[in-house]
Amino acid sequence: MNDGVNGVALTVFILFFLAVTVMGFLAARWRKAENEHSLDEWGLGGRSFGTWVTWFLLGGDLYTAYTFVAVPAAIYAAGAAGFFAVPYTILVYPLIFTFLPRLWSVSHKHGYVTTSDFVRGRFGSKGLSLAVAVTGILATMPYIALQLVGIQAVLDVMGVGGGENTNWFVKDLPLLIAFGVLAAYTYSSGLRAPALIAFVKDTLIYIVIAVAIIYIPIKLGGFDDVFGAASEKYTAAKAGGLVPLEAGQWTYATLALGSALALFMYPHSITATLSSRSREVIRRNTTILPLYSLMLGLLALLGFMAIAAGVKVTNPQLAIPQLFEDMFPDWFAGVAFAAIGIGALVPAAIMSIAAANLFTRNIYKDFIKPDATPAQETKVSKLVSLLVKVGALVFVLTMDKTVAINFQLLGGIWILQTFPALVGGLFTRWFHRWALLAGWAVGMIYGTVAAYGVASPTQKHFGGSAKEIPGIGEIGYIGLTAFVLNVVVTVVLTFVLKALKAPDGVDETSPEDYTADAGDPGVEVELPSATASTTH
């Protein structure tokens, strides 16, 4: 690792950073709305994005700096088990093809901004809506923190900020500047900023991956040498070579399946989805988003290349930035670092907007100020988006980086517990609202307690997301086990509550709402007050 600052790489990095900063502020004028003081405009970009804008936005949202750094880092450290991210992103797209168009249709019809809006409208339960909102906010916070960890990893490799003995303010100043810029243009431009910057981010990532997958193996003697070096390392470490050990195959499979079920439960995924202008845009995107899975598979191979290149780092998260530093010319290393840095800014912006929308719509408006105007909602959401980012920044600056990663894994366990209410509600009204709430509580409690009991070499608690599956005896993903318990409790209690004739909430949706498109007669966004903006 460099002892000094890589001036050329840093200069290139700063130039790209300045370019996207300008784009972030100019985005406020992009597709400027007549009424900017509504969550539809600030938080969903006016629900106006077409196929390609949505594709870049969703890609920028789902394939983050954490993906860029952590997926190959997992392969660098643990072998082929780190490839679980590739099959789960393959599994997820047929799954979302079945339910995302339905969610878009009903949300467009009723003016829903968040998943909790839909849950409240479908089941007539503010309590269940609150549970989904709180879960979404809790799961999103560590995810935002990890984007800042990605930026910090790049800055560390470039030598920016000094050594461990440097004054904390000087050391963290570059990250503080990046945070300040992110906070400012998100506040100013809302979802339009990450939507515009996503074009730059995804283009850079595709260029870097295309160059890396050709250039680095040539420098290392070819893919035979790359895979040979990786196999030797894993075999020596008894990590199963290029194939996961038999004992870890249940973990691999359940983690892939559970992650696929959870991915589009995250608020930021839904925010990007609801920003599109039609149901057909969503359907198209579920068919072309797998192109990112191809990119992810190539990206994962960088973990093997880091081994073959002899990269030595104490923190695996630095392996890929260090590989770029060692293998690329300084100027192109700067391009690669910019791709990672911008790859952090886009999802961090969307995540903070999504969390803020949940707070505003499903906590502030539902429980604090029911008569809030659209302008007041927008102002609160802007302020909360700042607070969410500040919380993530404090998390990164005050806690060990492995803690951030493990809390993000815990967030995945939590967000999966909203699946029965959201996806189940899109297809059936059979589930009872109280049963869904009870199932959610059981899944949350079991998942949290089980994760608390997992230790790692660096942590006594919350050291991972895999534990023995009760009744089976195999090690599996805690989130999927908690999800199964959640569903079982929900189904059993629904039978019981229906037998007792417990009161159902009022369903404000109708069957035709779930297949409606923007151009259909009578399909207009129903907003909660007369002062709200009209349909876009």
C-alpha positions in Angstrom: 0.0 0.0 0.0 1.2 3.5 -0.8 2.8 5.4 2.0 2.1 8.7 0.3 -0.7 10.3 -1.7 -1.2 9.1 -5.3 -1.5 12.6 -6.7 -2.5 11.6 -10.3 -5.3 9.2 -9.1 -6.5 11.8 -6.6 -6.7 14.5 -9.2 -8.7 12.3 -11.6 -10.9 11.3 -8.6 -11.5 15.0 -7.7 -12.4 16.0 -11.2 -15.0 13.3 -11.5 -16.3 14.1 -8.0 -16.6 17.8 -9.0 -18.4 16.9 -12.2 -21.1 14.8 -10.5 -21.4 17.5 -7.8 -22.3 20.0 -10.4 -24.7 17.5 -12.0 -26.3 16.9 -8.6 -27.2 20.6 -8.2 -28.2 21.1 -11.8 -30.6 18.1 -11.5 -33.0 20.3 -9.7 -33.7 22.0 -13.1 -33.9 18.7 -14.9 -37.6 17.9 -15.8 -38.5 20.8 -13.4 -42.0 20.5 -12.1 -44.7 23.2 -11.7 -45.1 22.3 -8.1 -41.9 21.2 -6.4 -43.3 21.1 -2.9 -44.6 17.6 -2.8 -43.1 14.2 -2.1 -44.1 13.0 -5.6 -41.7 15.6 -7.0 -38.8 15.7 -4.5 -39.0 12.1 -3.3 -40.1 10.3 -6.5 -38.8 12.5 -9.3 -42.4 13.3 -10.3 -43.1 9.6 -11.1 -41.8 10.5 -14.6 -38.8 8.4 -15.4 -38.8 6.2 -18.5 -37.2 2.8 -19.2 -33.5 3.9 -19.4 -33.6 6.4 -16.6 -35.2 3.8 -14.4 -32.7 1.2 -15.4 -29.8 3.4 -14.6 -31.4 4.5 -11.3 -32.3 1.0 -10.2 -28.8 -0.2 -11.2 -27.2 2.7 -9.4 -29.4 1.9 -6.4 -28.9 -1.8 -6.2 -25.2 -2.2 -7.3 -23.5 0.1 -4.9 -20.0 0.9 -3.8 -20.4 -1.8 -1.2 -21.1 -4.2 -4.0 -18.1 -3.1 -5.9 -15.8 -3.5 -2.8 -17.4 -6.2 -0.7 -18.4 -8.9 -3.2 -14.9 -9.4 -4.6 -13.5 -8.8 -1.0 -15.6 -11.8 0.2 -14.2 -13.9 -2.5 -10.7 -12.7 -1.8 -11.1 -13.6 1.9 -13.4 -16.7 1.8 -13.4 -18.2 -1.6 -16.2 -19.2 -3.8 -18.8 -18.8 -1.0 -18.6 -15.1 -1.7 -20.2 -15.7 -5.1 -23.7 -16.0 -3.4 -24.4 -12.5 -4.6 -24.5 -13.6 -8.2 -27.2 -16.3 -8.0 -29.3 -14.2 -5.7 -29.4 -11.3 -8.3 -30.4 -13.9 -10.9 -33.2 -15.3 -8.7 -34.6 -11.9 -7.8 -35.6 -10.7 -11.3 -38.2 -13.4 -12.1 -39.5 -12.8 -8.6 -40.0 -9.1 -8.9 -41.5 -9.5 -12.4 -44.5 -11.0 -10.6 -45.2 -8.3 -8.0 -43.5 -5.0 -8.8 -45.9 -4.1 -11.7 -48.8 -4.7 -9.3 -47.2 -2.5 -6.6 -46.5 0.3 -9.2 -50.1 0.2 -10.4 -51.8 0.4 -7.0 -49.3 3.0 -5.8 -49.9 5.1 -8.8 -53.7 4.8 -8.4 -53.7 5.8 -4.8 -50.7 8.1 -4.6 -48.7 5.8 -2.4 -45.1 7.0 -1.9 -43.8 4.1 0.4 -44.5 0.5 1.0 -46.0 1.4 4.3 -48.5 3.6 2.5 -49.7 0.5 0.6 -49.8 -1.7 3.7 -51.9 0.8 5.6 -54.3 1.2 2.6 -54.5 -2.6 2.0 -55.0 -3.8 5.5 -56.4 -0.7 7.2 -53.8 -0.9 9.9 -51.6 2.0 11.0 -49.8 -0.3 13.4 -48.7 -2.7 10.7 -47.8 0.3 8.5 -45.7 1.7 11.4 -43.9 -1.7 11.8 -43.0 -1.8 8.1 -41.8 1.8 8.2 -39.6 1.4 11.3 -38.1 -1.8 9.9 -37.3 -0.1 6.6 -35.6 2.8 8.4 -33.6 0.5 10.7 -32.5 -1.7 7.8 -31.5 1.3 5.6 -29.3 3.2 8.1 -26.3 0.7 8.2 -26.7 0.3 4.4 -26.0 4.1 4.0 -23.1 3.8 6.4 -21.5 1.1 4.2 -21.6 3.5 1.2 -19.4 5.8 3.3 -17.2 2.9 4.2 -16.7 2.3 0.4 -15.6 6.0 -0.1 -13.3 5.7 2.9 -11.7 2.6 1.5 -10.8 4.4 -1.7 -9.5 7.4 0.2 -7.3 5.1 2.4 -5.7 3.4 -0.7 -5.1 6.8 -2.3 -3.3 7.9 0.8 -5.6 10.7 1.6 -6.1 11.7 5.3 -2.8 10.6 6.7 -1.9 7.6 8.9 -3.5 6.2 12.0 -1.8 8.8 14.2 -3.2 11.7 12.3 -5.6 14.1 14.0 -9.1 12.6 13.6 -10.5 15.7 11.9 -7.7 15.9 9.3 -8.0 12.1 8.7 -11.7 12.2 8.2 -11.9 15.6 6.5 -12.2 14.1 2.9 -15.1 11.9 4.0 -16.7 14.9 5.7 -16.5 16.9 2.5 -18.0 14.1 0.5 -20.8 13.8 3.0 -21.5 17.5 2.9 -21.7 17.6 -0.8 -24.0 14.5 -0.9 -26.3 16.1 1.8 -26.5 19.4 0.0 -27.4 18.2 -3.5 -29.8 15.6 -2.2 -31.6 18.3 -0.1 -31.7 20.6 -3.2 -32.6 18.2 -6.0 -34.2 15.1 -4.3 -34.4 11.9 -6.4 -33.5 13.7 -9.6 -29.9 14.1 -8.4 -29.0 10.4 -8.1 -31.1 9.6 -11.2 -28.9 12.0 -13.3 -25.6 11.0 -11.6 -26.4 7.3 -12.1 -25.7 7.6 -15.8 -22.1 8.6 -15.0 -21.7 6.0 -12.2 -22.9 3.0 -14.2 -20.9 4.1 -17.3 -17.7 4.4 -15.3 -18.3 1.0 -13.6 -18.9 -0.8 -16.9 -15.8 0.8 -18.4 -13.7 -0.2 -15.3 -14.9 -3.7 -15.2 -14.4 -4.2 -19.0 -10.9 -3.0 -18.8 -10.1 -4.9 -15.6 -11.4 -8.2 -16.8 -9.1 -8.0 -19.9 -6.1 -5.9 -18.7 -5.4 -7.4 -15.3 -5.4 -11.1 -16.3 -3.0 -10.3 -19.2 -0.6 -8.7 -16.7 -1.0 -11.7 -14.4 -0.3 -14.3 -17.1 -3.9 -15.3 -18.0 -6.9 -16.7 -16.3 -5.2 -20.1 -15.8 -2.7 -18.5 -13.5 -5.3 -16.4 -11.8 -7.5 -19.4 -10.9 -4.5 -21.5 -10.1 -3.2 -19.0 -7.5 -6.7 -18.7 -5.9 -7.1 -22.4 -5.7 -3.7 -22.8 -4.1 -4.6 -20.2 -1.4 -8.0 -21.7 -0.6 -6.7 -25.3 -0.5 -3.9 -24.3 1.8 -6.4 -22.5 4.0 -8.8 -25.4 3.9 -11.4 -23.1 2.5 -12.7 -25.5 -0.1 -10.7 -24.3 -3.1 -12.9 -22.8 -5.9 -16.0 -24.7 -4.7 -17.7 -24.1 -1.3 -17.1 -26.8 1.3 -20.0 -29.2 1.7 -20.6 -27.9 5.2 -21.2 -24.4 3.8 -23.6 -25.3 1.0 -26.8 -24.9 3.1 -25.5 -21.4 4.1 -24.7 -20.5 0.5 -28.1 -21.6 -0.8 -30.2 -20.1 2.0 -28.3 -16.8 1.9 -28.8 -16.5 -1.8 -32.5 -17.3 -1.6 -33.1 -15.1 1.5 -31.2 -12.2 -0.1 -33.2 -12.5 -3.3 -36.5 -12.3 -1.3 -35.2 -9.3 0.7 -33.6 -7.1 -2.0 -36.8 -5.4 -3.2 -38.2 -5.1 0.3 -35.6 -2.3 1.0 -37.2 1.1 0.8 -34.7 2.5 -1.7 -35.5 -0.3 -4.2 -39.2 0.6 -4.0 -38.5 4.4 -4.2 -36.6 3.9 -7.5 -39.4 1.6 -8.8 -42.2 4.0 -8.0 -40.4 6.9 -9.7 -41.0 5.3 -13.1 -43.8 6.6 -15.3 -45.7 3.4 -16.2 -46.3 -0.2 -15.4 -44.7 -1.2 -18.7 -41.4 0.5 -17.7 -41.2 -1.7 -14.6 -41.9 -4.9 -16.7 -39.2 -3.9 -19.2 -36.7 -3.2 -16.4 -37.2 -6.6 -14.8 -36.1 -8.1 -18.1 -33.0 -5.9 -18.8 -31.7 -5.5 -15.2 -30.0 -9.0 -15.4 -27.3 -7.3 -17.4 -26.1 -6.0 -14.1 -25.8 -9.6 -12.9 -23.4 -10.3 -15.7 -21.4 -7.3 -14.6 -21.5 -8.6 -11.0 -20.2 -12.0 -12.0 -17.2 -10.3 -13.8 -16.7 -8.0 -10.8 -16.6 -11.0 -8.4 -13.6 -12.4 -10.4 -11.5 -9.4 -9.2 -11.3 -11.2 -5.8 -9.3 -14.0 -7.5 -7.2 -11.5 -9.3 -6.3 -9.8 -6.1 -5.0 -13.1 -4.8 -3.0 -13.8 -8.0 -1.6 -10.2 -7.8 -0.3 -10.8 -4.3 -2.4 -8.1 -2.7 -1.8 -8.1 1.0 -4.2 -6.1 3.2 -5.4 -6.5 6.8 -8.9 -5.3 5.9 -10.3 -7.3 3.0 -12.5 -4.3 2.0 -9.3 -2.6 0.8 -8.3 -5.5 -1.5 -10.0 -4.3 -4.7 -9.0 -0.6 -4.4 -5.5 -1.8 -3.7 -5.6 -4.1 -6.7 -6.5 -1.1 -8.9 -3.7 0.9 -7.3 -1.1 -1.8 -8.0 -2.2 -2.9 -11.5 -3.6 0.2 -13.3 -1.7 3.3 -14.5 -2.3 6.1 -12.0 -4.7 8.0 -14.2 -6.9 4.9 -14.8 -6.7 4.0 -11.1 -8.2 7.4 -10.5 -11.1 6.5 -12.9 -11.6 3.2 -11.0 -11.6 5.0 -7.6 -14.1 7.6 -9.0 -16.4 4.7 -10.1 -16.4 3.4 -6.6 -16.8 6.8 -5.0 -19.7 7.8 -7.2 -21.1 4.3 -6.8 -21.4 5.3 -3.1 -23.0 8.7 -3.6 -25.9 7.5 -5.8 -27.3 4.8 -3.5 -26.6 6.8 -0.4 -28.8 9.6 -1.8 -31.6 7.3 -2.7 -31.5 5.4 0.6 -31.6 8.6 2.6 -34.6 9.9 0.5 -36.4 6.5 1.0 -35.9 6.5 4.7 -37.0 10.1 5.0 -40.2 9.4 3.0 -41.0 6.5 5.4 -40.6 8.7 8.4 -42.6 11.6 6.9 -45.5 9.6 5.5 -45.9 6.8 8.0 -44.7 8.3 11.3 -45.0 12.1 11.0 -48.2 12.3 9.0 -49.9 9.2 10.4 -49.2 9.9 14.1 -47.8 13.4 14.6 -49.5 15.8 12.1 -52.3 14.1 10.2 -53.3 17.4 8.5 -49.7 18.1 7.1 -49.8 19.7 3.7 -47.7 18.4 0.8 -45.3 21.3 1.3 -44.9 20.4 5.0 -44.3 16.8 4.1 -41.6 17.7 1.7 -39.8 20.0 4.2 -39.9 17.3 6.9 -38.6 14.7 4.4 -35.7 16.9 3.4 -34.7 17.5 7.0 -35.0 13.9 7.9 -32.9 12.9 4.9 -30.1 15.1 6.4 -30.5 13.5 9.8 -30.3 10.0 8.3 -27.0 10.8 6.6 -25.6 12.4 9.7 -26.5 9.2 11.7 -24.7 7.1 9.1 -21.7 9.3 9.2 -21.5 9.1 12.9 -21.8 5.3 12.7 -18.9 5.1 10.3 -16.6 7.5 12.2 -17.2 6.0 15.7 -17.5 2.3 15.1 -15.3 -0.4 13.6 -16.0 -1.0 9.9 -16.7 -4.7 10.5 -19.5 -3.6 12.8 -21.1 -1.6 10.0 -21.0 -4.7 7.7 -22.5 -7.0 10.3 -25.3 -4.5 11.1 -26.0 -4.3 7.4 -26.4 -8.1 7.5 -28.8 -7.7 10.4 -30.7 -5.2 8.4 -31.2 -7.8 5.7 -32.7 -10.2 8.3 -35.1 -7.4 9.5 -36.2 -6.2 6.1 -37.1 -9.7 5.0 -39.8 -9.8 7.7 -41.8 -7.3 5.8 -42.3 -9.6 2.8 -45.6 -11.3 3.9 -47.3 -7.9 4.5 -46.0 -6.3 1.3 -45.9 -9.1 -1.3 -48.6 -11.2 0.3 -50.9 -8.1 0.3 -50.3 -7.5 -3.4 -52.0 -10.9 -4.2 -54.4 -11.6 -1.4 -56.4 -9.9 1.4 -56.7 -13.2 3.2 -54.0 -12.5 5.8 -55.3 -10.8 9.0 -53.6 -7.6 9.9 -53.0 -8.7 13.5 -51.6 -12.0 12.3 -49.2 -10.2 10.0 -48.1 -7.9 12.8 -47.6 -10.9 15.1 -45.6 -12.8 12.4 -43.5 -9.7 11.8 -42.7 -9.5 15.6 -41.8 -13.1 15.9 -39.5 -12.9 12.8 -37.8 -9.7 14.1 -37.3 -11.1 17.6 -36.0 -14.5 16.5 -33.7 -13.0 13.8 -32.3 -10.4 16.2 -31.7 -12.8 19.1 -30.2 -15.4 16.8 -27.8 -12.9 15.2 -26.9 -11.6 18.6 -25.6 -15.1 19.5 -23.3 -15.3 16.5 -19.7 -14.6 17.3 -16.8 -13.9 14.9 -13.0 -13.5 15.5 -13.5 -9.7 15.9 -16.9 -9.6 17.5 -18.6 -11.3 20.4 -22.1 -10.6 19.1 -23.7 -9.9 15.7 -20.7 -11.6 14.1 -22.5 -13.0 11.1 -25.9 -14.0 9.7 -25.7 -17.8 9.6 -26.7 -20.2 12.4 -28.0 -23.7 12.9 -31.5 -24.1 11.5 -33.8 -25.5 14.2 -35.1 -29.0 13.4 -32.7 -29.5 10.4 -29.3 -29.2 12.1 -27.7 -27.5 9.1 -26.1 -24.0 9.2 -28.3 -21.6 7.3 -29.2 -18.0 6.8 -30.9 -16.6 9.9 -33.1 -14.3 7.9 -34.7 -17.1 6.0 -35.4 -19.1 9.1 -37.0 -16.1 10.7 -39.0 -15.6 7.6 -40.4 -19.1 7.7 -41.4 -18.6 11.4 -43.0 -15.3 10.4 -45.1 -17.0 7.7 -46.1 -19.9 9.9 -47.2 -17.6 12.7 -49.1 -15.4 10.2 -51.0 -18.3 8.6 -51.9 -20.0 11.9 -53.1 -16.8 13.6 -55.1 -15.8 10.5 -57.1 -19.0 10.8 -57.6 -18.4 14.5 -58.5 -14.7 14.2 -60.9 -15.4 11.3 -62.5 -18.2 13.4 -62.9 -15.7 16.3 -64.3 -13.1 13.8 -61.8 -10.5 14.8 -62.4 -7.3 12.9 -60.5 -6.8 9.7 -59.3 -3.3 8.6 -60.8 -1.5 5.7 -59.2 -2.2 2.3 -59.2 1.0 0.3 -57.9 -0.8 -2.9 -59.9 -2.7 -5.5 -58.9 -5.6 -7.8 -58.6 -3.4 -10.9 -56.1 -1.1 -9.1 -53.4 -3.8 -9.3 -53.3 -4.0 -13.1 -54.0 -0.3 -14.0 -51.5 1.7 -16.0 -50.9 5.4 -16.3 -52.7 5.7 -19.6 -55.8 3.8 -18.5 -59.1 5.9 -18.3 -59.8 7.0 -14.7 -56.3 6.2 -13.4 -55.3 9.3 -11.6 -53.1 9.6 -8.5 -55.4 10.0 -5.5 -53.7 12.4 -3.1 -54.7 12.8 0.5 -55.7 16.4 0.5 -57.0 19.1 -1.8 -53.8 21.1 -1.6 -51.8 18.2 -3.1 -50.3 18.4 -6.6 -52.1 16.8 -9.5 -51.1 13.7 -11.4 -48.0 13.9 -13.6 
